[in-house]
């Protein structure tokens, strides 16, 4: 092999290894968009975790093992089958910048025919380009819930108030990372509590769980870290296993 061919081969191999390394980093840190759900076994209780990047596991280290639905699956054990249908950036409102109801995960979550629905959305609806007010959010939030429960065998519903969104250190108002508006995330949490009470669903208050606990979040201030994912999974497990 002459020198020119050796150089070309070296460049190609380096590019391939670099690409593989980049993909590995994205995958292991919950940034790839790929989802892994366990094989269903006959007789298992089906649990559908529907949500956004918090459900998906954005920025979770060793994402396949440590996203909250995976942890919840471990906690619930072999009698349960837990599937994650989280989509990063997704909104409840169909006129949002990334509406959940046009995603494949939304379709799959319905085809799954869950026995239990764990529903945690609303953070991305707080963005300036998405927030249309409380009435609009409530209308679309309830409309999406209806698509899951207005079926022949409706699931038991657990509504999760989304985790708190933290401002960066030294900032007390406006936007935080990803244009999330903490003041409206708090509003969403209150609206979720209202819906749970009005519709008779179980409430899992992840907002209160994470409020004042910045140690449960990553550097971006809005996505729970591994400890945060464990705290969320534990809180949901404690509700389901009652």
N, C-alpha and C positions, 0 to 999 in steps of 0.2 A: 504494500500500500504506500503510495507516495505521500509526500508531506501535505499537499493540498487536500487529499481525501481524508487524511487523519484529522486535519483541522475541521473539515466539514462534519465528520463523524462526531468529533468532540463537541462541536456547537449543538448538533442535533440531540446528543445524549444529555447535554447540560440543560437544554430547553425542556426535554422530556422530564428529567428529574426535577427541574424547577417547577414545572406544571403539576407534577404529582405531589410535590411538597406543598404547593399552594393549595391544591384541592384537599389534601390531607388536613391542613390547618383549618380550612373553611368547614370541612365536615366535622372535625372533632370539636369545633367551637360553636356549633349550631348556626352556621352561616351559609350553608350550602343549599338549603331548601329541600334537601332530600329527607324523606321520612321513613322510619323503620317501625313497623308494628308487628307484634308477635302473631304466630299462627293460632287461629281459633281452635279450641277443642270442644267437642260436643258437650253441652250442658253447662258451660261457663256463663257467668253473668256478664253481659256486655256493658262496658263503660266507655262512653264517647266523651272525650275531652275536647271541647270546641272552644276556639279562641284565637288570639293573635300571637305575637312573638313571645309573650310570656309563656303561653302554652307550648309553642313550638320549642322554646329553649334557646332563644337568641343569646349568644355569648357565654353559654354554659360550657365549662371545660369538661372534656370527655363526654360530650353531648349525648352519645347513644345510651350511656348508663345513667346520666345525671339530670336529664330534663325531668320536669316534675311528673308527667304521666308515666315515665319509666320507673321512677321512684315509687309512685303510687301503686303501680303494678306489683312491684316487689313486696310492698307492705300488705296489699290485699291478698296476695297468694294465688294459688292454683285454681281456686274457685271462681276467680274473676279474669276477664279478658279486657285489658285496657288499651284503647286506641287513641292516638293523638291526631287531632284534625286542626292543629294550630297553623295559622298562616301569618307570617310576619307582615306587619303594616296594615292588616285588614281592618275594615270598619263595619259596624252594624248597618249604618245608613247606606242604601244603595246608590246614593248620589255622592258618596265620599270618594276620595282619591284612589282607594283600593278596596272596593266593596267585597265583602266576604262571599256574598251570595252568587258571585260569578266564578268562584274558584272551584277547582276539581275537589278540593277537600270538603267543601260544602255539600257537593253532590254525594261524595263518598260517605260523609257522616250520616246522610239520610239513608243510603243504601245499607248501611251497617245495621239498622234497626236495633238501636241500643235499648237496653233495659234501664240504664242510668245515664242521664245527660248532665255533665259538668260544664257549665256555660260561663265563660269569663271573657267578656269583650267590653269595649267602650273607650279604652285609652286613646286609640287613634282617632276616635270621633272628636276628641278634644282639640285637635289641631285647628288653627284659624281657618284654613280652607275647608274644613269639614263641619265645624260646629255651627248648627243652625238654631240652637236654642233647646230648652228642656222639652218643650212639646214635641218638636220634630224628632228628638232622640227617643223619647218614650214611645212614640207611634211606631218607629221603625224597630226598636228593640222588641216590643211586644209582637210586631208582625213577624220578626224572625223566629221568635219563640213559638209562635203559632204553627210555623211550618214543621216544627219538631213534635209538637204535642197533638196536633189535629190529625192523628193517624189512628189506625185500628187498634194498635197496642202502644199507647203512649208511654214514654219512659218516665221514671221518677226524676224530677228536675232539682238540681242543686245550682242555684245562681250564686256566682262569685262576684262580689264587688271587687273591681280591679285594684292592683297594688298602688300605693301612693307613688306619685312622680316627684322626685326631689330636684330642687334647684341646685345648680353648682354652688360651691362654697362662696359666700359673700353676695349671692343674688337672692332677692326675696320676691320678685314679681316678674311677670312676662312669660317668656317661653323657656323651656329647658331643652335638652337634646331631642332631635327628631321633631322639633316644633310642637312637642307635647305641652299643653297648658295645664300646669298643676291645679289651678283653681277650678278648671272644668272637669278634671279627673275626680276631684272631690265631689263635684256636682253629680257626675255620673255614678259615683259610689252611693250617694244618697238616693238617686233615682232607682238604682238596682235594689236597694233595701225596700223602697216603696213597692216596686213590682213584686218582689218576693212576698211581701205581706199581703198585697191585694190578690195575688193569684194562688196563695197558699203553698208556695214553694219553699224548700229549705234554703236558707241563706248561709253562705260561707263568706265572712267579711275579711277578705284578704287586704282591703284597705286598712282596716284597724290593726290587722296582724302586722303590717309592715310600717305603719305610721310611727315615725320617730326612731326607726331602726335602719339608719343609713348603712350599717354594716351588712345588711342583707342585699345590697345592690352593688352592681359593677361600677366601673369608672364613668359610665355614661349617665348614671344617676336614675335611670328609669327601668332598666332591665335587672331583675333579680339575679344575683350570682349563685354559685352552687349552694351556699348556705340558705339563700332565699328560696331556691327551688325546693330544698329539703323542708323548709318551714311551710311552704305552700302545700307540698305533698302530704305532710303530716297533718295539717289542718283539715284537708279534704278527707284524708283517711279517717280521722277521728269522727267526722260527720257520717261518712258512709257506713262505718263499722259499728255504729251505735245499735 
